[in-house]
Amino acid sequence: MLRSLSIRDVVLIDRLELEFHGGLGVLTGETGAGKSILLDALGLALGVRAEARLVRHGAAQASVTAEFDAGPDHPVREILLQHGIEDDGNALLLRRVLSADGRSRAFVNDQPVSVSLLRSLGDALVEVHGQFESQRLLDSSSHRGLLDAYGETKSPLGGAAAAWEEWQRAAAAKKKAEADLEAAQRDEDYLRHAVGELSLFDPQAGEEEELASRRTVLMHGEKLMEAMNQANEEMISGRGVEESLRGALRHLERVVDKAEGRLDDAIAALERAAAEAAEGAALLNKAGADLDSDQNSLESVEERLFALRALARKHGTDCEALPFLRRELETRVAALEDGGAELEDLKRREKASRAAYVEAGAALTGARQRAATELDKALNGELEPLKLGNAVFATALEPLAESAWNAFGMDHVAFMAATNPGTPPGPLKTIASGGELARFMLALKVVLAQADPVPTIIFDEVDSGVGGAVAAAVGERLAMLASDFQVLVVTHSPQVAARGRHHFKVSKSSNDTETFTGVTLLSEDARKEEIARMLAGAGITDEARAAAGSLLGSARP
């Protein structure tokens, strides 16, 4: 919801601070007072294309800041997250600065952003009818989503989306299998040669590391054997380390019973030392026996290691990946040998999943057709009171070409209308202009109120060219819409103005050198006077004031 609007140096506005509330807000004023300037200023903050003419004469730049309330689940929060904009979950500030040379800068929560991002946020927060260049409800790309939300097609839509995903997975698997088989057939000779070569060589996981380690040992075999022999000689020289320890133990054990426990620790330590010495000697002998310093063994290991590395280079991989490459190539050869049986199975799966999607899509189309019938009936019921009785609204569902099918089904949805009897329906944006189109949008918004999430709606002269009962019907529907949304309307109709919960008057004043546009929030008495002016013109009469009071009284809930 729009909370406030701060405007600096926009055309005839020098400084203006406005606060807004929920419900229906109306803006009135004499022709030329500057109501369109106010909407132009808001458009700047919403990312609408900027023009240098909007900068107040003599000012270096114009700026507009719009503050919005948006709940934590509002789509703008996701947009902010996707673009890395800091967001504390509170008020959202959209700001635009326009220089006199026509260049502009955009900010969100005081962080610089692109104008296109500002426009995306503005489109999600405010919908304007009758003033700006594009209107979201006129864009057929939004019609499918609106119809689905109106008709509550969530279940069939979910079924179609799930079937679509399954079909796409099956189609991708089939396509890959076809490409693999084609490549395998093209490279059959190479594949069979490579599989034979790898099978004959039989590379193993971890083999390179093992061979490299063994080669290192063999290359230093002479030095290692010499060191082990010297260590062994040291251990057996004289009586030998173990025998000396055992002799020492025998001497101590003969007198241990006379030592009153004083030799126990020494004996235990000597026993451990003797056992460790025996184990060390055994391990040394084993290492010596395992050490193969034969030059033929070294040559054999080096030959295997270098051949393994050459094979890896040949296939553009590393030694560790060769066993996996072998299995992959064997699988491709097997696919050749089974005549593409796997591919045929994938084709059957793809065909079955396509049929499932078509069935789900048909169910979704049926649900949409039922929703379209209900929407057309509801919308056409709104046209007569709005002086659009000759118009006909129709929701068109056209089948998409198979190449355009998607997770949202097989339909193109477009809102169509015909304003004259006997003429074929056409796109909404081509069938009317000005107030007539705005009233059409009002009818559509009333019917789609719960299906369309934009929280603030602005109508610019939705009552253009109508009066009396039609204007009253417009006011009634605006008030109805405002029970769920924030609605702002620029109006010349006293019947519409009387429905407003908040009434702003736009006026123009001048001094000797400058002209200014200002906006005032009217009190109850001032509202009555303004509506009387709208009824009677410049010369306000008591009868006009009485009529204004009657309008205000009848408009209160």
C-alpha positions as CSV (number, residue, x, y, z in Angstrom):
1,M,0.0,0.0,0.0
2,L,1.2,3.5,-0.8
3,R,1.9,5.3,2.4
4,S,3.5,8.6,1.4
5,L,4.7,10.5,-1.6
6,S,7.4,13.2,-1.5
7,I,7.7,15.4,-4.5
8,R,10.4,18.0,-5.3
9,D,10.5,20.3,-8.3
10,V,8.2,18.4,-10.7
11,V,6.6,20.8,-13.2
12,L,4.5,23.1,-11.1
13,I,5.1,21.3,-7.8
14,D,8.0,22.8,-5.8
15,R,7.6,20.9,-2.4
16,L,4.9,18.5,-1.6
17,E,4.5,15.8,1.1
18,L,1.4,13.6,1.0
19,E,0.3,10.8,3.2
20,F,-2.2,8.1,2.1
21,H,-4.3,5.5,3.8
22,G,-6.3,2.4,2.9
23,G,-9.7,2.4,1.3
24,L,-10.8,4.7,-1.4
25,G,-9.0,8.0,-1.9
26,V,-10.3,10.6,-4.4
27,L,-8.4,13.5,-6.0
28,T,-10.5,16.4,-7.4
29,G,-9.8,19.8,-8.7
30,E,-10.5,22.2,-11.5
31,T,-9.3,21.3,-15.0
32,G,-5.7,22.4,-15.3
33,A,-5.1,22.4,-11.6
34,G,-2.3,19.8,-12.0
35,K,-3.9,16.4,-11.2
36,S,-1.9,14.8,-14.1
37,I,1.3,16.3,-12.7
38,L,0.7,14.3,-9.5
39,L,0.3,11.1,-11.5
40,D,3.4,12.0,-13.6
41,A,5.4,12.4,-10.4
42,L,4.2,9.1,-9.0
43,G,5.1,7.5,-12.3
44,L,8.7,8.6,-11.9
45,A,8.9,6.8,-8.6
46,L,7.4,3.7,-10.2
47,G,10.0,3.6,-13.0
48,V,8.0,5.0,-15.9
49,R,10.0,6.6,-18.7
50,A,11.3,10.0,-17.6
51,E,11.2,13.2,-19.7
52,A,13.2,16.4,-19.0
53,R,10.0,18.5,-19.2
54,L,9.0,17.2,-15.8
55,V,11.8,19.1,-14.1
56,R,10.5,22.4,-12.7
57,H,11.7,25.4,-14.6
58,G,14.8,26.8,-13.1
59,A,15.5,23.7,-11.0
60,A,18.6,21.5,-11.5
61,Q,16.7,18.3,-10.8
62,A,13.4,16.8,-9.8
63,S,13.0,14.0,-7.2
64,V,10.1,11.8,-6.1
65,T,10.1,9.3,-3.2
66,A,7.2,6.9,-2.7
67,E,7.0,4.8,0.5
68,F,5.1,1.6,0.5
69,D,4.0,-1.0,3.0
70,A,4.4,-4.6,1.7
71,G,3.9,-7.8,3.7
72,P,6.7,-10.3,4.1
73,D,5.1,-12.6,1.5
74,H,4.6,-9.9,-1.1
75,P,6.3,-10.6,-4.5
76,V,8.5,-7.5,-4.2
77,R,10.4,-9.2,-1.3
78,E,11.5,-11.9,-3.6
79,I,12.6,-9.4,-6.3
80,L,14.7,-7.6,-3.7
81,L,16.3,-10.8,-2.6
82,Q,17.1,-11.8,-6.2
83,H,18.9,-8.5,-6.8
84,G,20.7,-8.3,-3.5
85,I,18.9,-5.3,-2.2
86,E,19.0,-4.9,1.6
87,D,15.5,-5.4,3.0
88,D,14.6,-5.3,6.7
89,G,11.0,-6.3,5.9
90,N,9.6,-2.9,6.8
91,A,8.7,0.0,4.6
92,L,9.9,0.0,1.0
93,L,11.2,3.3,-0.5
94,L,11.3,3.9,-4.2
95,R,13.1,7.1,-5.3
96,R,13.8,8.6,-8.7
97,V,16.0,11.7,-9.4
98,L,15.6,13.3,-12.8
99,S,18.2,15.9,-14.0
100,A,17.3,18.9,-16.1
101,D,19.2,17.2,-19.0
102,G,16.9,14.2,-18.9
103,R,19.2,11.8,-17.2
104,S,17.7,9.9,-14.2
105,R,18.9,7.8,-11.3
106,A,16.8,5.2,-9.4
107,F,17.1,4.1,-5.8
108,V,15.4,1.4,-3.7
109,N,15.8,1.7,0.1
110,D,18.5,4.3,-0.7
111,Q,20.5,1.8,-2.8
112,P,21.2,2.7,-6.4
113,V,19.4,0.3,-8.9
114,S,18.5,0.2,-12.6
115,V,15.4,1.9,-13.8
116,S,14.2,-1.4,-15.1
117,L,14.4,-2.9,-11.6
118,L,12.5,0.1,-10.3
119,R,9.8,-0.5,-12.9
120,S,9.5,-4.2,-11.9
121,L,8.9,-3.2,-8.3
122,G,6.5,-0.5,-9.3
123,D,4.5,-2.9,-11.4
124,A,4.2,-5.3,-8.5
125,L,3.1,-2.5,-6.1
126,V,0.8,-0.2,-8.1
127,E,-1.5,-0.6,-11.1
128,V,-2.5,2.5,-12.9
129,H,-5.4,2.7,-15.4
130,G,-5.9,5.6,-17.9
131,Q,-2.6,7.4,-17.5
132,F,0.6,5.5,-18.1
133,E,1.8,4.0,-21.3
134,S,1.3,0.3,-20.4
135,Q,-1.2,-1.3,-18.1
136,R,-0.7,-4.8,-16.8
137,L,-4.2,-6.0,-17.3
138,L,-3.9,-5.1,-21.0
139,D,-0.9,-7.4,-21.4
140,S,-2.1,-10.8,-22.5
141,S,1.0,-12.4,-21.0
142,S,-0.7,-11.9,-17.6
143,H,-4.1,-13.2,-18.6
144,R,-3.4,-16.9,-18.1
145,G,-2.2,-16.4,-14.5
146,L,-5.2,-14.2,-13.7
147,L,-7.6,-16.8,-15.1
148,D,-6.0,-19.6,-13.2
149,A,-6.1,-17.6,-10.0
150,Y,-9.8,-16.7,-10.6
151,G,-10.8,-20.3,-11.5
152,E,-8.8,-22.0,-8.8
153,T,-7.1,-24.3,-11.2
154,K,-4.3,-25.1,-8.7
155,S,-4.8,-28.9,-8.8
156,P,-4.9,-29.5,-12.6
157,L,-2.2,-26.9,-13.0
158,G,0.0,-28.8,-10.6
159,G,-0.7,-32.0,-12.4
160,A,0.2,-30.5,-15.7
161,A,3.4,-29.1,-14.3
162,A,4.5,-32.4,-12.8
163,A,3.6,-34.3,-16.1
164,W,5.6,-31.7,-18.0
165,E,8.7,-32.1,-15.9
166,E,8.5,-35.9,-16.2
167,W,8.1,-35.6,-20.0
168,Q,11.1,-33.2,-20.2
169,R,13.3,-35.6,-18.2
170,A,12.3,-38.6,-20.4
171,A,12.8,-36.5,-23.6
172,A,16.2,-35.4,-22.4
173,A,17.2,-39.0,-21.5
174,K,16.1,-40.2,-24.9
175,K,17.9,-37.4,-26.7
176,K,21.1,-38.2,-24.8
177,A,20.8,-41.9,-25.6
178,E,20.3,-41.1,-29.2
179,A,23.3,-38.9,-29.3
180,D,25.4,-41.5,-27.4
181,L,24.4,-44.3,-29.8
182,E,25.0,-42.2,-32.8
183,A,28.5,-41.3,-31.5
184,A,29.1,-44.9,-30.6
185,Q,28.2,-46.1,-34.1
186,R,30.4,-43.4,-35.6
187,D,33.3,-44.3,-33.4
188,E,32.7,-48.0,-33.2
189,D,36.2,-49.0,-34.4
190,Y,37.9,-46.7,-32.0
191,L,35.7,-47.8,-29.1
192,R,36.4,-51.5,-29.7
193,H,40.1,-50.9,-30.0
194,A,40.1,-48.7,-26.8
195,V,38.1,-51.3,-24.8
196,G,40.5,-54.0,-26.0
197,E,43.5,-52.0,-25.1
198,L,42.2,-51.1,-21.6
199,S,41.0,-54.6,-20.9
200,L,44.4,-56.0,-21.9
201,F,46.3,-53.5,-19.7
202,D,43.7,-53.8,-16.9
203,P,44.5,-50.6,-15.0
204,Q,43.5,-50.6,-11.3
205,A,42.4,-47.9,-8.9
206,G,45.4,-46.6,-7.0
207,E,47.9,-48.5,-9.2
208,E,50.0,-45.4,-10.2
209,E,50.7,-44.4,-6.6
210,E,51.6,-48.0,-5.6
211,L,54.0,-48.4,-8.6
212,A,55.6,-45.0,-8.0
213,S,56.2,-45.9,-4.3
214,R,57.6,-49.3,-5.2
215,R,59.9,-47.7,-7.9
216,T,61.3,-45.3,-5.3
217,V,62.1,-48.2,-3.0
218,L,63.7,-50.2,-5.7
219,M,65.8,-47.3,-7.0
220,H,67.4,-47.0,-3.5
221,G,67.5,-50.7,-2.8
222,E,71.3,-50.9,-2.5
223,K,71.5,-48.2,0.1
224,L,68.6,-49.6,2.0
225,M,70.1,-53.1,2.1
226,E,73.5,-51.8,3.2
227,A,71.9,-49.8,6.1
228,M,69.8,-52.8,7.2
229,N,72.9,-55.1,7.2
230,Q,74.8,-52.6,9.3
231,A,72.0,-52.3,11.7
232,N,71.7,-56.1,12.0
233,E,75.5,-56.4,12.5
234,E,75.3,-53.9,15.4
235,M,72.5,-55.9,17.0
236,I,74.4,-59.3,16.8
237,S,77.9,-58.1,17.5
238,G,79.5,-59.6,20.6
239,R,76.8,-61.5,22.5
240,G,74.1,-59.6,20.7
241,V,71.7,-57.1,22.2
242,E,68.9,-59.6,23.1
243,E,71.3,-62.1,24.6
244,S,73.0,-59.4,26.7
245,L,69.6,-58.3,28.0
246,R,68.6,-61.9,28.8
247,G,71.9,-62.4,30.6
248,A,71.3,-59.3,32.7
249,L,67.8,-60.6,33.6
250,R,69.2,-64.0,34.7
251,H,71.6,-62.3,37.1
252,L,68.9,-60.2,38.7
253,E,66.3,-62.9,38.9
254,R,68.7,-65.0,41.1
255,V,68.7,-62.3,43.8
256,V,65.2,-60.8,43.3
257,D,63.8,-62.5,46.4
258,K,66.4,-60.8,48.6
259,A,65.8,-57.2,47.2
260,E,62.4,-56.6,48.9
261,G,60.9,-55.4,45.6
262,R,63.6,-52.9,44.8
263,L,64.5,-54.7,41.5
264,D,61.0,-55.3,40.2
265,D,60.8,-52.2,38.0
266,A,64.3,-52.8,36.6
267,I,63.5,-56.4,35.7
268,A,60.2,-55.4,34.1
269,A,62.0,-52.7,32.0
270,L,64.7,-55.2,30.9
271,E,62.0,-57.7,30.0
272,R,60.3,-55.2,27.8
273,A,63.6,-54.2,26.2
274,A,64.4,-57.8,25.4
275,A,61.0,-58.4,23.8
276,E,61.3,-55.1,21.8
277,A,64.8,-56.1,20.6
278,A,63.6,-59.5,19.5
279,E,60.7,-57.9,17.6
280,G,63.0,-55.3,16.0
281,A,65.4,-58.0,14.8
282,A,62.5,-60.0,13.3
283,L,61.1,-57.0,11.5
284,L,64.5,-56.0,10.2
285,N,64.9,-59.5,8.8
286,K,61.5,-59.4,7.2
287,A,62.2,-56.0,5.6
288,G,65.4,-57.4,4.3
289,A,63.7,-60.4,2.9
290,D,61.0,-58.2,1.3
291,L,63.4,-55.8,-0.3
292,D,63.9,-56.8,-3.9
293,S,66.9,-55.0,-5.3
294,D,67.0,-57.0,-8.4
295,Q,67.4,-54.6,-11.4
296,N,65.0,-56.7,-13.5
297,S,62.2,-55.9,-10.9
298,L,63.0,-52.2,-11.1
299,E,62.8,-52.3,-14.9
300,S,59.5,-54.2,-14.8
301,V,57.9,-51.7,-12.4
302,E,59.1,-48.7,-14.4
303,E,57.8,-50.2,-17.6
304,R,54.3,-50.7,-16.1
305,L,54.3,-47.2,-14.5
306,F,55.4,-45.4,-17.7
307,A,52.9,-47.4,-19.8
308,L,50.1,-46.6,-17.4
309,R,50.9,-42.8,-17.6
310,A,51.2,-43.0,-21.4
311,L,47.8,-44.7,-21.6
312,A,46.2,-42.0,-19.5
313,R,47.7,-39.2,-21.7
314,K,46.4,-41.0,-24.7
315,H,42.9,-40.9,-23.5
316,G,43.1,-37.3,-22.1
317,T,42.6,-38.3,-18.5
318,D,44.6,-39.3,-15.3
319,C,45.7,-42.7,-14.3
320,E,43.2,-42.9,-11.5
321,A,40.3,-42.4,-14.0
322,L,41.3,-45.2,-16.4
323,P,39.2,-48.0,-14.7
324,F,36.2,-45.7,-14.9
325,L,36.9,-44.9,-18.5
326,R,37.1,-48.6,-19.3
327,R,33.7,-49.2,-17.8
328,E,32.2,-46.2,-19.7
329,L,33.6,-47.4,-23.0
330,E,32.4,-51.0,-22.3
331,T,28.9,-49.6,-21.7
332,R,28.9,-47.8,-25.0
333,V,30.1,-50.9,-26.8
334,A,27.4,-52.9,-25.0
335,A,24.8,-50.4,-26.3
336,L,26.0,-51.1,-29.8
337,E,25.9,-54.8,-29.3
338,D,22.3,-54.9,-27.9
339,G,21.1,-53.0,-31.0
340,G,19.9,-49.9,-29.1
341,A,17.5,-51.8,-26.8
342,E,17.9,-49.2,-24.1
343,L,17.1,-46.4,-26.6
344,E,13.9,-48.2,-27.6
345,D,12.9,-48.4,-23.9
346,L,13.6,-44.7,-23.5
347,K,11.5,-43.9,-26.5
348,R,8.6,-45.8,-25.1
349,R,9.0,-43.9,-21.8
350,E,9.1,-40.6,-23.6
351,K,6.0,-41.4,-25.6
352,A,4.2,-42.5,-22.5
353,S,5.2,-39.4,-20.5
354,R,4.1,-37.2,-23.4
355,A,0.7,-38.9,-23.5
356,A,0.4,-38.3,-19.7
357,Y,1.2,-34.6,-20.2
358,V,-1.3,-34.3,-23.0
359,E,-3.9,-35.9,-20.7
360,A,-3.0,-33.5,-17.8
361,G,-3.0,-30.6,-20.2
362,A,-6.4,-31.4,-21.5
363,A,-7.7,-31.6,-17.9
364,L,-6.2,-28.1,-17.3
365,T,-7.8,-26.8,-20.5
366,G,-11.2,-28.1,-19.3
367,A,-10.8,-26.4,-16.0
368,R,-9.8,-23.1,-17.7
369,Q,-12.8,-23.3,-20.0
370,R,-15.1,-23.6,-17.0
371,A,-13.3,-20.7,-15.3
372,A,-13.5,-18.6,-18.5
373,T,-17.3,-19.2,-18.7
374,E,-17.7,-18.0,-15.1
375,L,-15.4,-15.0,-15.6
376,D,-17.2,-13.9,-18.8
377,K,-20.5,-14.1,-17.1
378,A,-19.4,-12.1,-14.1
379,L,-17.6,-9.5,-16.2
380,N,-20.4,-9.0,-18.7
381,G,-22.8,-8.5,-15.7
382,E,-20.7,-5.5,-14.7
383,L,-20.7,-3.7,-18.1
384,E,-24.3,-2.5,-18.3
385,P,-24.3,-0.4,-15.1
386,L,-21.0,1.2,-16.3
387,K,-22.6,2.4,-19.6
388,L,-20.9,-0.4,-21.5
389,G,-24.0,-2.4,-22.3
390,N,-23.1,-2.8,-25.9
391,A,-19.8,-4.3,-25.1
392,V,-19.1,-8.0,-24.8
393,F,-16.2,-9.5,-22.9
394,A,-14.8,-12.9,-23.8
395,T,-11.9,-15.0,-22.6
396,A,-10.2,-16.6,-25.5
397,L,-8.4,-20.0,-25.1
398,E,-6.4,-20.9,-28.1
399,P,-4.3,-24.1,-28.3
400,L,-0.6,-23.6,-28.5
401,A,1.6,-25.2,-31.0
402,E,3.4,-28.3,-29.5
403,S,6.7,-26.4,-29.6
404,A,5.2,-23.8,-27.3
405,W,3.7,-26.2,-24.7
406,N,5.1,-25.6,-21.2
407,A,4.7,-26.4,-17.5
408,F,1.6,-24.1,-17.6
409,G,-0.3,-26.2,-20.1
410,M,-1.2,-26.1,-23.8
411,D,-3.3,-22.9,-23.9
412,H,-2.8,-19.3,-24.8
413,V,-5.3,-17.2,-22.8
414,A,-6.3,-13.7,-23.8
415,F,-9.0,-11.3,-22.6
416,M,-11.0,-10.0,-25.5
417,A,-13.8,-7.5,-26.0
418,A,-16.1,-6.1,-28.6
419,T,-17.6,-2.7,-28.0
420,N,-20.1,-2.6,-30.9
421,P,-22.7,-5.2,-31.8
422,G,-21.8,-7.5,-34.7
423,T,-18.0,-6.7,-34.5
424,P,-15.6,-9.5,-33.6
425,P,-13.9,-9.4,-30.3
426,G,-10.4,-8.0,-30.2
427,P,-7.6,-7.4,-27.7
428,L,-8.6,-5.2,-24.8
429,K,-6.1,-2.5,-25.5
430,T,-7.5,-1.9,-29.1
431,I,-11.2,-1.7,-28.3
432,A,-11.5,1.5,-26.4
433,S,-9.7,4.6,-25.1
434,G,-9.9,7.0,-22.3
435,G,-12.6,6.7,-19.7
436,E,-14.3,3.9,-21.6
437,L,-11.2,1.7,-21.3
438,A,-10.8,2.7,-17.7
439,R,-14.3,1.6,-16.9
440,F,-13.7,-1.7,-18.6
441,M,-10.6,-2.1,-16.4
442,L,-12.7,-1.2,-13.4
443,A,-15.1,-4.0,-14.2
444,L,-12.3,-6.4,-14.7
445,K,-10.6,-5.4,-11.4
446,V,-13.9,-5.8,-9.5
447,V,-14.4,-9.3,-10.8
448,L,-10.7,-10.3,-10.4
449,A,-10.2,-8.6,-7.1
450,Q,-9.1,-11.8,-5.2
451,A,-7.1,-13.2,-8.1
452,D,-4.9,-10.1,-8.7
453,P,-2.3,-9.4,-5.9
454,V,-1.4,-5.7,-6.8
455,P,-2.3,-3.8,-3.6
456,T,-2.7,-0.3,-4.9
457,I,-4.9,0.6,-7.9
458,I,-5.1,4.1,-9.4
459,F,-7.8,5.1,-11.9
460,D,-7.4,8.3,-13.9
461,E,-10.8,9.8,-14.8
462,V,-12.6,6.5,-14.9
463,D,-15.8,8.5,-15.0
464,S,-14.9,10.5,-18.0
465,G,-18.0,11.2,-20.2
466,V,-20.5,9.8,-17.8
467,G,-22.7,11.1,-15.1
468,G,-25.8,10.4,-13.0
469,A,-26.6,6.8,-12.4
470,V,-23.5,5.6,-14.4
471,A,-21.2,7.8,-12.3
472,A,-22.9,6.5,-9.2
473,A,-22.3,2.9,-10.4
474,V,-18.7,3.7,-10.9
475,G,-18.4,5.1,-7.4
476,E,-20.1,2.1,-5.9
477,R,-17.7,-0.3,-7.6
478,L,-14.7,1.8,-6.7
479,A,-15.8,1.7,-3.1
480,M,-16.4,-2.1,-3.3
481,L,-12.9,-2.6,-4.7
482,A,-11.4,-0.4,-2.0
483,S,-12.7,-2.8,0.7
484,D,-9.9,-5.2,-0.3
485,F,-7.3,-2.8,-1.9
486,Q,-6.1,0.7,-1.7
487,V,-7.8,2.6,-4.5
488,L,-7.0,6.1,-5.6
489,V,-9.1,7.8,-8.3
490,V,-8.8,11.1,-10.1
491,T,-12.3,12.2,-10.8
492,H,-14.5,15.0,-12.0
493,S,-17.7,13.3,-10.8
494,P,-19.3,14.3,-7.5
495,Q,-21.0,10.9,-7.2
496,V,-17.5,9.3,-7.2
497,A,-15.9,11.9,-5.0
498,A,-18.6,11.4,-2.4
499,R,-17.6,7.7,-2.1
500,G,-14.1,8.6,-1.1
501,R,-12.9,7.8,2.4
502,H,-10.1,10.3,1.9
503,H,-10.5,13.4,-0.3
504,F,-7.6,15.3,-1.7
505,K,-8.1,18.6,-3.6
506,V,-5.5,19.6,-6.2
507,S,-5.3,23.4,-6.8
508,K,-3.2,25.9,-8.5
509,S,-2.0,29.2,-7.2
510,S,0.3,32.0,-8.5
511,N,2.3,34.9,-7.3
512,D,3.9,37.6,-9.5
513,T,6.5,35.3,-10.9
514,E,5.6,31.7,-10.4
515,T,2.7,29.2,-10.5
516,F,2.4,26.3,-8.1
517,T,0.3,23.2,-7.8
518,G,-0.7,22.1,-4.3
519,V,-2.6,19.2,-2.8
520,T,-4.8,19.5,0.4
521,L,-6.4,16.7,2.4
522,L,-10.0,18.0,2.9
523,S,-12.0,18.0,6.2
524,E,-15.6,17.0,6.1
525,D,-16.8,20.6,5.7
526,A,-14.3,21.3,3.0
527,R,-15.3,18.0,1.2
528,K,-18.9,19.2,1.2
529,E,-17.9,22.5,-0.3
530,E,-15.7,20.9,-3.0
531,I,-18.4,18.4,-4.0
532,A,-20.9,21.4,-4.2
533,R,-18.4,23.1,-6.5
534,M,-18.3,20.0,-8.7
535,L,-22.1,20.0,-8.8
536,A,-22.6,23.7,-9.5
537,G,-19.4,25.0,-11.0
538,A,-17.9,28.3,-10.0
539,G,-21.1,29.7,-8.4
540,I,-21.8,27.5,-5.4
541,T,-25.4,27.7,-4.2
542,D,-27.1,26.5,-1.1
543,E,-28.9,24.0,-3.3
544,A,-25.6,22.6,-4.4
545,R,-24.4,22.4,-0.8
546,A,-27.6,20.5,0.1
547,A,-27.1,18.1,-2.8
548,A,-23.5,17.6,-1.8
549,G,-24.5,16.8,1.8
550,S,-27.1,14.3,0.4
551,L,-24.5,12.6,-1.7
552,L,-22.1,12.4,1.2
553,G,-24.8,11.0,3.5
554,S,-25.9,8.4,1.0
555,A,-22.3,7.3,0.3
556,R,-21.5,6.5,3.9
557,P,-21.7,2.8,4.7
